[in-house]
Amino acid sequence: QARALAPQVAETDAIRFLVGTQSLKYDNQIHIIDFDDENNIINKNVLLHQAGEIWHISTSPADKGVLTTCYNKTSDSKVLTCAAVWCMPKELESGSHESPDDSSSNPQTLELLCHLDNTTHGNVACVLWEPMGDGKKIASLADNHVLLWDLQESSTKAVLSSSATLEGKGQLKFTSGQWSPHHNCSQIATANDTAIRGWDTRSMRQIFCMENAHGQLVRDLDFNPNKQYYLASCGDDCKVKFWDTRNVHEPVKTLEEHSHWVWSVRYNHSHDQLVLTGSSDSRVILSNMVSISSEPFGHLVDDDELSDQEDNHHEEKNKEPLQDSIIATYEEHEDSVYAVEWSSADPWLFASLSYDGRLVINRVPRALKYSILL
């Protein structure tokens, strides 16, 4: 069984995903999945994660071998969700096209770099790396705290640099969060219950709040990588919503394509009109949200690049914004899809993970790819 999926962010040449297992009986593992797209082969390496069942994985933007996990640990008959920074063995850091023969019989172990000490803060929901950073700054969401950490001494020590606490009535536990790549990476968005909040990482003050962003629990968030202020959210009301954080009263757009809770939403890193969602209706949906993307009129060409014959044709084409649409619904999973992720090496490739441990790798349909590029 598995819920945790992450692309290896610092690996931009090989197509690589990490999957974490959730087992109470056996030692848990992180599976390093390499996809060789020329030969359509998936290779797998296994690393032992003996600390406990894995709920969340995220990978360093700067160092291929470094990752964080959130995992369950039982102590004094209480279950605590902890977080730690790990390092994978040197030989497994970069993508390889061969699976070692002895990997299943003799898996290697992750090396612990440091714990994010949460004895006072409660259960960790997720860990976020500063986007485009040097891999030295991370944030963790623990119960109702946002905690910023500095990783020192080549990540073997995590020092708490600042924190904020969510106060008020109701369910204050954070369920997920995302670090914005815009505004000098000074904003983090968090989800708790039905609300979405923005925090300024410099002052640790709240900067925006959508009180009832969803009718039920908000499960996941993602920032548009190419258009500042834009943010996608999904939740237990089966909806996916797109927000402009300058107007917190209503979403810019709402999608209602799933028939059960939506667990995961992800913007494509290069072509932000492509949005992936995964749900416990066992489906993955790829949407083309072009009207609210950074290129609502498609790819605009400078006038001086066109010859005279092309001119007339070009003007007709660019008069109206393109229409949003559902590109494809993928139904290869038989269980709840808890995570969807785009590859950090190939913008047209994505992976989805369902609870039964099935990982499916798909491509954006070729016709759409060329209509975006050409």
C-alpha positions as CSV (number, residue, x, y, z in Angstrom):
1,Q,0.0,0.0,0.0
2,A,1.2,3.5,-0.8
3,R,0.2,7.1,-0.7
4,A,3.5,9.1,-1.1
5,L,4.8,10.0,-4.5
6,A,7.4,12.7,-5.5
7,P,9.4,13.5,-8.6
8,Q,13.2,13.8,-8.1
9,V,13.2,17.6,-8.5
10,A,16.9,18.1,-8.9
11,E,17.2,15.4,-11.6
12,T,16.4,17.1,-14.9
13,D,17.9,14.5,-17.3
14,A,16.4,11.2,-16.2
15,I,12.6,10.6,-15.6
16,R,12.5,9.6,-12.0
17,F,9.9,9.3,-9.3
18,L,10.1,8.2,-5.6
19,V,7.3,6.1,-4.0
20,G,6.9,5.5,-0.3
21,T,5.1,2.4,1.1
22,Q,2.7,2.1,4.0
23,S,3.0,-1.2,5.7
24,L,2.4,-2.1,9.4
25,K,3.8,-5.6,9.1
26,Y,7.0,-5.2,7.1
27,D,9.8,-2.7,6.9
28,N,8.7,0.3,4.8
29,Q,10.6,1.1,1.6
30,I,11.2,3.9,-0.8
31,H,11.1,2.7,-4.4
32,I,13.1,4.7,-6.9
33,I,11.3,4.4,-10.2
34,D,13.3,5.2,-13.4
35,F,11.4,5.3,-16.6
36,D,13.4,4.7,-19.8
37,D,11.0,6.4,-22.3
38,E,13.0,5.3,-25.4
39,N,12.5,1.6,-24.6
40,N,9.3,2.0,-22.5
41,I,10.9,0.2,-19.6
42,I,10.4,0.9,-15.9
43,N,13.4,0.2,-13.6
44,K,13.1,0.0,-9.9
45,N,15.6,0.3,-7.0
46,V,14.5,-0.2,-3.4
47,L,15.7,1.7,-0.3
48,L,14.8,0.6,3.2
49,H,12.9,3.2,5.4
50,Q,12.8,1.4,8.7
51,A,11.5,4.5,10.6
52,G,7.8,3.8,9.8
53,E,5.0,4.0,7.3
54,I,5.5,6.9,4.8
55,W,2.8,9.6,4.5
56,H,4.6,12.2,2.5
57,I,7.9,12.5,0.5
58,S,9.5,15.6,-0.9
59,T,12.9,16.0,-2.7
60,S,15.5,18.7,-2.5
61,P,15.5,21.1,-5.4
62,A,19.3,21.3,-5.3
63,D,20.7,17.9,-4.3
64,K,19.6,14.8,-6.1
65,G,20.4,12.5,-3.2
66,V,18.5,14.4,-0.4
67,L,14.8,13.9,0.5
68,T,12.4,14.3,3.4
69,T,9.7,11.9,4.6
70,C,6.9,12.3,7.0
71,Y,6.3,8.9,8.7
72,N,4.3,7.4,11.5
73,K,6.1,6.3,14.7
74,T,4.5,4.5,17.6
75,S,5.8,5.5,21.1
76,D,4.1,4.9,24.4
77,S,1.1,3.4,22.5
78,K,0.6,6.8,20.8
79,V,1.1,7.3,17.1
80,L,3.2,10.3,16.1
81,T,3.9,11.6,12.6
82,C,7.5,12.7,12.5
83,A,9.7,14.2,9.7
84,A,13.3,13.6,8.8
85,V,15.8,14.5,6.2
86,W,17.5,11.5,4.5
87,C,20.3,10.9,2.0
88,M,20.2,8.1,-0.6
89,P,23.4,6.0,-1.4
90,K,25.7,7.8,-3.8
91,E,25.3,5.3,-6.6
92,L,21.5,5.7,-6.6
93,E,21.5,9.5,-6.9
94,S,21.3,9.7,-10.7
95,G,19.0,7.9,-13.0
96,S,20.2,4.6,-14.2
97,H,18.8,2.4,-16.9
98,E,19.6,-0.9,-15.2
99,S,18.0,-2.5,-12.2
100,P,20.6,-4.1,-10.0
101,D,20.1,-7.8,-9.8
102,D,20.4,-8.1,-6.1
103,S,18.2,-5.1,-5.2
104,S,15.2,-7.1,-4.1
105,S,17.2,-9.6,-2.0
106,N,19.5,-7.0,-0.4
107,P,18.0,-3.5,-0.4
108,Q,20.2,-0.6,0.8
109,T,19.1,1.7,3.6
110,L,18.5,5.4,3.5
111,E,21.0,7.4,5.6
112,L,19.5,9.7,8.2
113,L,20.8,13.2,8.0
114,C,18.6,14.8,10.7
115,H,15.2,14.8,12.4
116,L,12.9,17.8,12.3
117,D,12.3,17.9,16.0
118,N,8.6,18.1,16.5
119,T,8.2,17.0,20.1
120,T,6.5,20.3,21.0
121,H,4.6,20.9,17.8
122,G,2.7,17.7,17.1
123,N,2.1,15.6,14.0
124,V,3.8,16.7,10.8
125,A,1.4,16.8,7.7
126,C,4.0,17.7,5.1
127,V,7.5,19.2,4.5
128,L,8.1,21.8,1.7
129,W,11.4,22.8,0.2
130,E,12.0,26.3,-0.8
131,P,11.5,26.3,-4.6
132,M,14.5,27.0,-6.7
133,G,16.5,27.3,-3.5
134,D,19.9,25.9,-2.6
135,G,18.3,23.1,-0.6
136,K,19.0,24.8,2.7
137,K,15.5,26.0,3.6
138,I,12.5,23.9,4.4
139,A,9.1,24.4,6.0
140,S,7.1,21.8,7.9
141,L,3.4,21.9,8.8
142,A,2.8,20.3,12.1
143,D,-0.7,20.3,13.7
144,N,-1.5,24.1,13.7
145,H,2.1,25.3,13.3
146,V,4.0,26.5,10.3
147,L,7.7,25.9,11.0
148,L,10.7,27.2,9.0
149,W,14.0,25.3,9.3
150,D,17.5,26.1,8.1
151,L,19.5,23.0,7.2
152,Q,23.1,23.4,8.3
153,E,26.3,21.4,8.2
154,S,25.4,19.7,4.9
155,S,21.9,19.0,6.0
156,T,22.8,17.1,9.2
157,K,21.3,19.7,11.4
158,A,17.9,21.4,11.2
159,V,17.6,24.7,13.1
160,L,14.2,26.2,13.6
161,S,14.4,29.8,12.3
162,S,10.8,31.0,12.7
163,S,7.3,29.8,13.2
164,A,3.7,30.8,13.2
165,T,0.7,29.3,14.9
166,L,-2.9,29.1,13.7
167,E,-5.3,30.2,16.4
168,G,-9.1,30.3,16.5
169,K,-12.1,28.0,16.6
170,G,-12.7,24.9,14.7
171,Q,-10.3,22.3,13.1
172,L,-6.9,24.0,13.1
173,K,-4.8,21.1,11.8
174,F,-3.0,21.7,8.6
175,T,-3.7,19.1,5.9
176,S,-1.3,20.3,3.2
177,G,0.7,23.2,1.9
178,Q,2.7,24.6,-1.0
179,W,5.6,27.1,-1.2
180,S,5.1,29.7,-3.9
181,P,7.9,30.1,-6.5
182,H,6.9,33.8,-6.9
183,H,7.5,36.9,-4.8
184,N,11.1,35.8,-4.1
185,C,9.8,32.6,-2.6
186,S,8.4,34.6,0.4
187,Q,4.9,33.0,0.4
188,I,3.6,29.7,1.7
189,A,0.0,28.6,1.3
190,T,-1.6,26.2,3.7
191,A,-4.9,24.2,3.9
192,N,-6.7,23.5,7.1
193,D,-10.3,22.2,7.3
194,T,-12.1,24.2,4.5
195,A,-9.8,27.2,4.6
196,I,-6.8,28.2,2.5
197,R,-4.3,30.7,4.0
198,G,-1.2,32.5,2.8
199,W,1.8,33.2,5.0
200,D,4.6,35.6,4.5
201,T,7.8,33.7,5.3
202,R,9.7,36.9,6.4
203,S,7.2,38.1,9.0
204,M,5.3,34.8,9.5
205,R,2.1,36.7,9.3
206,Q,-1.0,35.7,7.4
207,I,-1.4,37.5,4.1
208,F,-4.6,36.1,2.6
209,C,-7.4,33.7,3.7
210,M,-10.2,32.0,1.8
211,E,-12.4,31.0,4.7
212,N,-14.6,28.5,3.0
213,A,-12.6,27.7,0.0
214,H,-14.3,24.3,-0.3
215,G,-17.5,22.9,1.1
216,Q,-15.5,20.2,2.9
217,L,-11.9,19.5,3.8
218,V,-9.2,20.9,1.5
219,R,-6.8,18.1,0.5
220,D,-4.2,19.7,-1.7
221,L,-2.9,23.0,-3.2
222,D,-0.6,24.0,-6.0
223,F,0.7,27.4,-7.2
224,N,0.7,28.2,-10.9
225,P,4.5,28.2,-11.7
226,N,4.2,30.8,-14.5
227,K,1.5,33.2,-13.3
228,Q,1.8,34.8,-9.9
229,Y,-1.2,35.0,-7.5
230,Y,-2.8,32.0,-9.1
231,L,-3.4,28.9,-7.0
232,A,-5.3,25.6,-7.5
233,S,-7.0,23.7,-4.7
234,C,-9.0,20.5,-4.4
235,G,-11.0,18.8,-1.7
236,D,-13.6,16.4,-0.3
237,D,-16.4,18.3,-2.0
238,C,-15.2,16.6,-5.3
239,K,-14.2,20.0,-6.7
240,V,-11.1,21.6,-8.1
241,K,-10.9,25.4,-7.8
242,F,-8.6,28.0,-9.2
243,W,-8.0,31.1,-7.2
244,D,-6.5,34.6,-7.7
245,T,-5.2,35.3,-4.2
246,R,-6.0,39.0,-4.6
247,N,-9.7,38.1,-4.6
248,V,-10.4,35.7,-1.9
249,H,-14.2,35.8,-2.1
250,E,-14.7,33.6,-5.1
251,P,-12.7,31.2,-7.3
252,V,-11.8,32.2,-10.8
253,K,-12.9,28.8,-12.1
254,T,-14.3,25.6,-10.6
255,L,-14.1,22.1,-12.1
256,E,-16.5,19.4,-11.0
257,E,-15.4,16.3,-13.0
258,H,-14.6,13.9,-10.1
259,S,-17.3,11.9,-8.3
260,H,-15.4,11.5,-5.0
261,W,-12.8,13.3,-2.9
262,V,-10.0,14.9,-4.9
263,W,-6.7,14.2,-3.2
264,S,-4.1,15.8,-5.5
265,V,-3.8,18.7,-8.0
266,R,-0.7,19.6,-10.0
267,Y,0.1,22.3,-12.5
268,N,2.5,21.4,-15.3
269,H,5.8,23.2,-14.7
270,S,6.3,24.4,-18.3
271,H,2.8,24.6,-19.7
272,D,0.6,25.8,-16.9
273,Q,-2.7,25.2,-18.8
274,L,-2.2,21.5,-18.2
275,V,-3.6,20.5,-14.8
276,L,-3.6,17.0,-13.3
277,T,-6.0,15.8,-10.6
278,G,-6.3,12.5,-8.8
279,S,-9.3,11.3,-6.8
280,S,-10.6,8.4,-4.8
281,D,-13.1,7.8,-7.6
282,S,-9.9,6.0,-9.0
283,R,-9.5,8.4,-11.9
284,V,-6.9,10.8,-13.0
285,I,-8.1,13.7,-15.1
286,L,-5.9,15.9,-17.3
287,S,-7.5,19.3,-18.0
288,N,-6.6,22.1,-20.3
289,M,-7.3,25.3,-18.3
290,V,-6.1,27.6,-21.0
291,S,-8.4,30.6,-20.3
292,I,-6.7,31.1,-16.9
293,S,-3.2,30.1,-17.9
294,S,-0.2,32.4,-18.7
295,E,-1.0,32.0,-22.4
296,P,-4.8,32.4,-22.7
297,F,-4.6,33.1,-26.5
298,G,-2.3,30.2,-27.1
299,H,1.3,30.8,-28.2
300,L,1.5,34.3,-29.5
301,V,3.9,35.0,-32.3
302,D,5.6,38.4,-32.9
303,D,4.3,40.1,-36.0
304,D,7.7,40.6,-37.5
305,E,8.2,36.8,-37.4
306,L,5.4,36.3,-39.9
307,S,5.5,36.6,-43.7
308,D,2.7,38.4,-45.5
309,Q,0.8,35.2,-46.5
310,E,0.7,34.1,-42.9
311,D,-0.5,37.4,-41.6
312,N,-4.2,37.2,-42.5
313,H,-4.5,33.6,-41.3
314,H,-2.7,34.6,-38.1
315,E,-5.1,37.4,-37.3
316,E,-8.2,35.2,-37.5
317,K,-6.6,32.7,-35.2
318,N,-5.8,35.0,-32.4
319,K,-9.1,36.8,-32.0
320,E,-10.6,34.8,-29.2
321,P,-9.2,33.0,-26.2
322,L,-9.0,29.2,-26.4
323,Q,-11.6,27.1,-24.7
324,D,-11.0,25.1,-21.5
325,S,-11.6,21.4,-21.8
326,I,-11.0,18.0,-20.3
327,I,-8.3,16.4,-22.3
328,A,-8.4,12.9,-21.0
329,T,-9.6,10.7,-18.1
330,Y,-7.3,7.9,-17.2
331,E,-9.0,4.9,-15.6
332,E,-6.1,2.4,-15.1
333,H,-6.3,2.5,-11.4
334,E,-8.6,0.2,-9.4
335,D,-8.2,2.0,-6.0
336,S,-8.1,5.6,-4.7
337,V,-5.6,7.8,-6.5
338,Y,-3.8,9.6,-3.7
339,A,-1.0,11.4,-5.7
340,V,-0.3,12.8,-9.2
341,E,3.0,14.3,-10.2
342,W,4.6,15.7,-13.3
343,S,8.1,14.5,-14.2
344,S,10.8,17.2,-13.5
345,A,12.7,15.9,-16.6
346,D,10.0,15.6,-19.2
347,P,7.2,18.1,-19.3
348,W,4.9,15.8,-21.2
349,L,5.1,12.9,-18.7
350,F,3.3,12.3,-15.4
351,A,2.8,9.6,-12.8
352,S,-0.1,8.7,-10.6
353,L,-0.2,6.4,-7.5
354,S,-3.1,4.6,-6.1
355,Y,-3.5,3.1,-2.6
356,D,-3.0,-0.5,-3.8
357,G,0.6,0.5,-4.8
358,R,0.0,0.7,-8.5
359,L,2.1,3.4,-10.2
360,V,1.0,4.4,-13.7
361,I,3.1,6.6,-16.0
362,N,1.3,8.4,-18.8
363,R,2.0,11.0,-21.5
364,V,0.1,14.1,-22.6
365,P,-1.6,13.1,-25.9
366,R,0.6,13.9,-28.8
367,A,-1.9,15.9,-30.7
368,L,-2.3,18.3,-27.7
369,K,1.4,18.5,-27.2
370,Y,1.9,19.7,-30.8
371,S,-1.0,22.1,-30.7
372,I,0.6,23.7,-27.6
373,L,4.1,23.8,-29.2
374,L,3.3,24.8,-32.7
